Structures are given as structure tokens and as C-alpha cells.
């Protein structure tokens, strides 16, 4: 049997089993790192970037189509010539250093060179070494993605819905049935309402009405994020109950008076040649600074299903025919975006040729009050009871007459 001195290099005293051994040389302890500490920790900036990238990857993995559309709408607004009015809100990291404005060239370059496709994002940057090798433009692009995609209580969130829900949805909202299917149906959700920004109707209102709003694609980003539209003063916002009408408005672009005359001359020249129009569409498509979206292969048109303000309730009730009804709203912040429909350009052109579309199925709108529902059920029950009483009276009269004859 081995002696204790040979069996234990550092004999333990009684009552000290399991405790840490104190080193006789403190200099050695200072040089040896602890086991729980990372010997090569990431710099503070790289660690923050890694957290942001992981957040973006998780969001894209959960809702790829909704985030792809969010990136596309932002890109269309940033690629437009009048980005000062379409790119609102502006990312803080790309604001001009002096005064008001946007570093649009830097923004477009960061998007064009560094934004990947949504299907690729969940598989990127799985090691810290890849993050440390990123260039400044790459870092700016990922910070921008985090600002755009990570949920914010004041900004909307997108969720893709099945196209099969569009028919029942339009029927329940009192809207015209679609003659063609859209490319995507997106549900829009706002977690918090900013009373200084939005002027929606109260949530406890009994009756709610809805309509289609057609917008050029470059204006959708600003409207969904802020509720404002860049329109001339005094010009009303036009909404309809038919998709075909809204699609007609989705191609209009309001320009300053000086540019309107110039564009009219250009349109007259382009009308002589269809090839010139196709070339113009291709040029516009090429100017898009991010072309890796699943919707970027075809020109898109957008329609938004909005909840109408309470001021239009009486007008809609007194209107006998809602099929061709056009609704005019002066304040865009009173419209609540609920759903977003994306149409391919060939499908939209086919729908506009089929105007006026299908008739509107007039059904009671959802949200009937408890008082109205109770009175309706009471009237049905009373009619049933009175009907049974009448039948019983007729039966008694028949039996009495039979006994009298006998």
C-alpha cells in the first residue's frame, strides 16, 4: 500500500476537502487566466455587431417574406430621385453631418454592395473571425438592417398571410372581390399608437368601414411608417371599394408644377413607341440599389386596405350603391393601414382591363354592438314564439269545430 505522501501531491487538512489550493507563488496566478474567462474576447464594437446580426438572422428566419418586403419598400424609397420626400423616416447613421439631409450615395452604396438576399442571411457570419474581417461598408449595412428590421413599437410589423384568405377578408370588410390573385398578402400590425402621429378612430367604435388605397410603390414606405403622404396642398386622398380603381391610382406620381410640363412632353414622345416605354421600365429597374428581393424580378404595384375615419360613416350608410363609390379624405393620418397587397405589373394590367370588376357582396360589417345583436336575436325569438302560438290556436280551433259537428 502506498504511503499518503506518494498518493497525494498536496495533502488536504481535515475539514478543507474540495477547497481551492492556495498557490505559494502569486506571480504565477496573475499570469494564468481563469478557466471561465475567454482568452480572446471580442472587441466591444464587434460584440455589439454580433448581437445585432443574430437579431436580424432570427427575424428573417421567422418571417422571411415580410422582412423581404420591408427591405424592398425601403430600397425603392431610397432609390427614388426625390428621396427627400420618400425616404422618411431617415436612418440616423446616414444623416448629413451638417444640417438637414441624407448621405444618399453612401446609403445606396452600402445597400447595393452589402445587402444579401433574405434566404442567405440566416446562414451568414457563424464565426467571430468573419465579423472581425468586415469592412466599414459592411458594418454600416448591417447596422442599417438592424435599424430597419428589429421591431419598434412606433413602426409597423409585417406578416405574410395566405392568398386564400383574401376573398373572405374582402367579403367581411365590405370590399370588392379580387378578379386576380396578388403576389403577396401582408398583414400590418402596430403595437403602439403615437397620438401625435396617428389620428385613428377609437378602438371601441362599433362600426368600422374599409377601403382600398392605391399608392406608387415609392410612397408606401413613408405612409406605413409615418402616416403622411407627399401630396399637393388641398389635394384629397382618394379611396375606393374596387381594387381596379385603386390600381389605376397606384401608377400616378405627383410632381412639382415645373416638372409636370416636362413629363407631359416626355410622355407624348414615349406614346409613339412602345419600345421606349419598356426601355424606361428597365432603366428604372436597374436604378434599384437592391435587386435581390423575391419581388424585384417584376415591377410591382401596391394596394393598402385602410380603416376609414368615423367622419365617413354617415356618408357610406346613406349611399345606396357602393360599387362605384369614391371616398375622399383630407388627412392621411386618419387612415389606419391594415393589409398590404402586392401585384405583379402584368396581373395589375389584366385586372384594370376587367374593370369594374366583380360586384360587392353587401354583408353586415363585423363589429356589431352587443345591443344590436341582442335585439336582433330577441326579434327572431319573438317571431318564432308568435308563430308557434298561431299554429297552436289554429289547431285548437280545428279540434273544437270537429267536436261541435260530432
PEMOPE-V929058 format. One record per residue. N is the residue number from 1. PSI is psi in radians with two decimals (999 if undefined). Layout:
n:N psi:PSI
n:N psi:PSI
//
This chain:
n:1 psi:2.38
n:2 psi:2.58
n:3 psi:2.72
n:4 psi:-0.63
n:5 psi:-0.46
n:6 psi:-0.43
n:7 psi:-0.46
n:8 psi:2.17
n:9 psi:-0.60
n:10 psi:1.61
n:11 psi:2.44
n:12 psi:2.48
n:13 psi:2.82
n:14 psi:2.29
n:15 psi:0.02
n:16 psi:0.30
n:17 psi:2.41
n:18 psi:-0.04
n:19 psi:2.79
n:20 psi:2.51
n:21 psi:2.34
n:22 psi:2.24
n:23 psi:2.52
n:24 psi:-0.29
n:25 psi:1.76
n:26 psi:-0.40
n:27 psi:-0.64
n:28 psi:-0.66
n:29 psi:-0.58
n:30 psi:-0.54
n:31 psi:-0.44
n:32 psi:2.14
n:33 psi:2.73
n:34 psi:2.70
n:35 psi:-0.61
n:36 psi:-0.28
n:37 psi:2.54
n:38 psi:2.13
n:39 psi:-0.37
n:40 psi:1.28
n:41 psi:2.62
n:42 psi:2.58
n:43 psi:2.79
n:44 psi:-0.76
n:45 psi:-0.68
n:46 psi:-0.64
n:47 psi:-0.74
n:48 psi:-0.71
n:49 psi:-0.68
n:50 psi:-0.70
n:51 psi:-0.73
n:52 psi:-0.72
n:53 psi:-0.69
n:54 psi:-0.64
n:55 psi:-0.78
n:56 psi:-0.76
n:57 psi:-0.71
n:58 psi:-0.71
n:59 psi:-0.79
n:60 psi:-0.64
n:61 psi:-0.61
n:62 psi:-0.78
n:63 psi:1.40
n:64 psi:-0.73
n:65 psi:-0.69
n:66 psi:-0.72
n:67 psi:-0.55
n:68 psi:-0.73
n:69 psi:-0.65
n:70 psi:-0.75
n:71 psi:-0.66
n:72 psi:-0.80
n:73 psi:-0.70
n:74 psi:-0.70
n:75 psi:-0.71
n:76 psi:-0.72
n:77 psi:-0.66
n:78 psi:-0.45
n:79 psi:-0.17
n:80 psi:2.66
n:81 psi:-0.61
n:82 psi:0.98
n:83 psi:-0.35
n:84 psi:-0.52
n:85 psi:-0.34
n:86 psi:-0.58
n:87 psi:1.25
n:88 psi:2.12
n:89 psi:2.71
n:90 psi:2.37
n:91 psi:2.31
n:92 psi:-0.59
n:93 psi:-0.23
n:94 psi:0.33
n:95 psi:2.66
n:96 psi:2.53
n:97 psi:-0.71
n:98 psi:2.14
n:99 psi:-2.89
n:100 psi:2.44
n:101 psi:-3.07
n:102 psi:2.44
n:103 psi:1.30
n:104 psi:-0.60
n:105 psi:-0.73
n:106 psi:-0.68
n:107 psi:-0.86
n:108 psi:-0.65
n:109 psi:-0.71
n:110 psi:-0.65
n:111 psi:-0.82
n:112 psi:-0.67
n:113 psi:-0.26
n:114 psi:-0.21
n:115 psi:2.04
n:116 psi:3.13
n:117 psi:2.65
n:118 psi:-0.57
n:119 psi:-0.29
n:120 psi:-0.44
n:121 psi:-0.78
n:122 psi:-0.26
n:123 psi:0.13
n:124 psi:2.65
n:125 psi:1.20
n:126 psi:0.00
n:127 psi:2.58
n:128 psi:-0.48
n:129 psi:-0.60
n:130 psi:-0.61
n:131 psi:-0.68
n:132 psi:-0.36
n:133 psi:0.06
n:134 psi:2.49
n:135 psi:2.86
n:136 psi:-0.64
n:137 psi:-0.66
n:138 psi:-0.74
n:139 psi:-0.76
n:140 psi:-0.69
n:141 psi:-0.69
n:142 psi:-0.61
n:143 psi:-0.68
n:144 psi:-0.73
n:145 psi:-0.71
n:146 psi:-0.72
n:147 psi:-0.60
n:148 psi:-0.67
n:149 psi:-0.55
n:150 psi:2.33
n:151 psi:2.42
n:152 psi:2.37
n:153 psi:-0.42
n:154 psi:-0.12
n:155 psi:2.70
n:156 psi:2.80
n:157 psi:2.53
n:158 psi:2.51
n:159 psi:2.20
n:160 psi:2.35
n:161 psi:2.81
n:162 psi:2.47
n:163 psi:-0.45
n:164 psi:-0.34
n:165 psi:-0.16
n:166 psi:-0.76
n:167 psi:-0.97
n:168 psi:-0.59
n:169 psi:-0.83
n:170 psi:-0.61
n:171 psi:-0.71
n:172 psi:-0.51
n:173 psi:-0.01
n:174 psi:0.56
n:175 psi:2.85
n:176 psi:2.52
n:177 psi:2.52
n:178 psi:2.38
n:179 psi:-0.37
n:180 psi:2.72
n:181 psi:2.41
n:182 psi:2.94
n:183 psi:-0.71
n:184 psi:2.58
n:185 psi:2.04
n:186 psi:2.26
n:187 psi:2.37
n:188 psi:2.27
n:189 psi:2.35
n:190 psi:2.08
n:191 psi:-0.59
n:192 psi:2.47
n:193 psi:2.14
n:194 psi:1.93
n:195 psi:-0.43
n:196 psi:-0.28
n:197 psi:-0.76
n:198 psi:2.66
n:199 psi:0.89
n:200 psi:2.84
n:201 psi:2.80
n:202 psi:2.62
n:203 psi:-0.37
n:204 psi:0.18
n:205 psi:2.45
n:206 psi:-0.93
n:207 psi:2.40
n:208 psi:2.42
n:209 psi:2.68
n:210 psi:2.79
n:211 psi:2.87
n:212 psi:2.38
n:213 psi:2.03
n:214 psi:2.22
n:215 psi:2.55
n:216 psi:2.57
n:217 psi:-0.55
n:218 psi:-0.22
n:219 psi:-0.13
n:220 psi:-0.71
n:221 psi:-0.85
n:222 psi:-0.71
n:223 psi:-0.75
n:224 psi:-0.50
n:225 psi:-0.50
n:226 psi:-0.36
n:227 psi:-0.01
n:228 psi:2.63
n:229 psi:2.44
n:230 psi:1.55
n:231 psi:2.74
n:232 psi:2.62
n:233 psi:2.37
n:234 psi:-0.17
n:235 psi:2.15
n:236 psi:2.83
n:237 psi:2.22
n:238 psi:2.23
n:239 psi:2.72
n:240 psi:2.88
n:241 psi:-0.01
n:242 psi:2.37
n:243 psi:-0.60
n:244 psi:-0.70
n:245 psi:-0.77
n:246 psi:-0.60
n:247 psi:-0.56
n:248 psi:-0.66
n:249 psi:-0.29
n:250 psi:-0.17
n:251 psi:-0.07
n:252 psi:2.54
n:253 psi:2.12
n:254 psi:2.26
n:255 psi:2.80
n:256 psi:2.79
n:257 psi:-0.60
n:258 psi:-0.56
n:259 psi:-0.34
n:260 psi:-0.77
n:261 psi:-0.71
n:262 psi:-0.68
n:263 psi:-0.60
n:264 psi:-0.72
n:265 psi:-0.70
n:266 psi:-0.66
n:267 psi:-0.65
n:268 psi:-0.65
n:269 psi:-0.60
n:270 psi:-0.40
n:271 psi:-0.37
n:272 psi:-0.29
n:273 psi:2.13
n:274 psi:-0.48
n:275 psi:-0.58
n:276 psi:-0.64
n:277 psi:-0.73
n:278 psi:-0.65
n:279 psi:-0.64
n:280 psi:-0.70
n:281 psi:-0.69
n:282 psi:-0.66
n:283 psi:-0.70
n:284 psi:-0.64
n:285 psi:-0.62
n:286 psi:-0.45
n:287 psi:-0.14
n:288 psi:2.17
n:289 psi:-0.06
n:290 psi:1.89
n:291 psi:0.33
n:292 psi:0.20
n:293 psi:2.69
n:294 psi:-0.29
n:295 psi:0.01
n:296 psi:-0.19
n:297 psi:-0.29
n:298 psi:2.48
n:299 psi:2.42
n:300 psi:2.68
n:301 psi:2.55
n:302 psi:2.41
n:303 psi:2.36
n:304 psi:2.23
n:305 psi:2.04
n:306 psi:2.56
n:307 psi:2.27
n:308 psi:2.70
n:309 psi:2.85
n:310 psi:-0.33
n:311 psi:-0.29
n:312 psi:0.02
n:313 psi:-0.87
n:314 psi:-0.64
n:315 psi:-0.73
n:316 psi:-0.57
n:317 psi:-0.69
n:318 psi:-0.11
n:319 psi:2.07
n:320 psi:-0.54
n:321 psi:2.00
n:322 psi:0.07
n:323 psi:-0.76
n:324 psi:0.35
n:325 psi:2.29
n:326 psi:2.22
n:327 psi:2.37
n:328 psi:2.23
n:329 psi:2.36
n:330 psi:-0.61
n:331 psi:2.01
n:332 psi:-0.38
n:333 psi:-0.16
n:334 psi:-0.14
n:335 psi:2.27
n:336 psi:1.96
n:337 psi:2.27
n:338 psi:-0.71
n:339 psi:2.62
n:340 psi:2.22
n:341 psi:2.24
n:342 psi:2.17
n:343 psi:2.41
n:344 psi:2.59
n:345 psi:-0.76
n:346 psi:-0.66
n:347 psi:-0.72
n:348 psi:-0.70
n:349 psi:-0.66
n:350 psi:-0.67
n:351 psi:-0.72
n:352 psi:-0.46
n:353 psi:-0.40
n:354 psi:0.22
n:355 psi:2.49
n:356 psi:0.24
n:357 psi:-2.82
n:358 psi:2.63
n:359 psi:2.68
n:360 psi:2.23
n:361 psi:1.89
n:362 psi:1.79
n:363 psi:2.71
n:364 psi:2.35
n:365 psi:2.60
n:366 psi:2.80
n:367 psi:0.38
n:368 psi:2.46
n:369 psi:2.82
n:370 psi:-0.60
n:371 psi:-0.80
n:372 psi:-0.72
n:373 psi:-0.68
n:374 psi:-0.75
n:375 psi:-0.62
n:376 psi:-0.76
n:377 psi:-0.64
n:378 psi:-0.72
n:379 psi:-0.68
n:380 psi:-0.77
n:381 psi:-0.72
n:382 psi:-0.70
n:383 psi:-0.68
n:384 psi:-0.77
n:385 psi:-0.80
n:386 psi:-0.61
n:387 psi:-0.71
n:388 psi:-0.64
n:389 psi:-0.74
n:390 psi:-0.73
n:391 psi:-0.68
n:392 psi:-0.68
n:393 psi:-0.76
n:394 psi:-0.66
n:395 psi:-0.71
n:396 psi:-0.70
n:397 psi:-0.68
n:398 psi:-0.71
n:399 psi:-0.64
n:400 psi:-0.73
n:401 psi:-0.60
n:402 psi:-0.72
n:403 psi:-0.62
n:404 psi:-0.68
n:405 psi:-0.57
n:406 psi:999
//
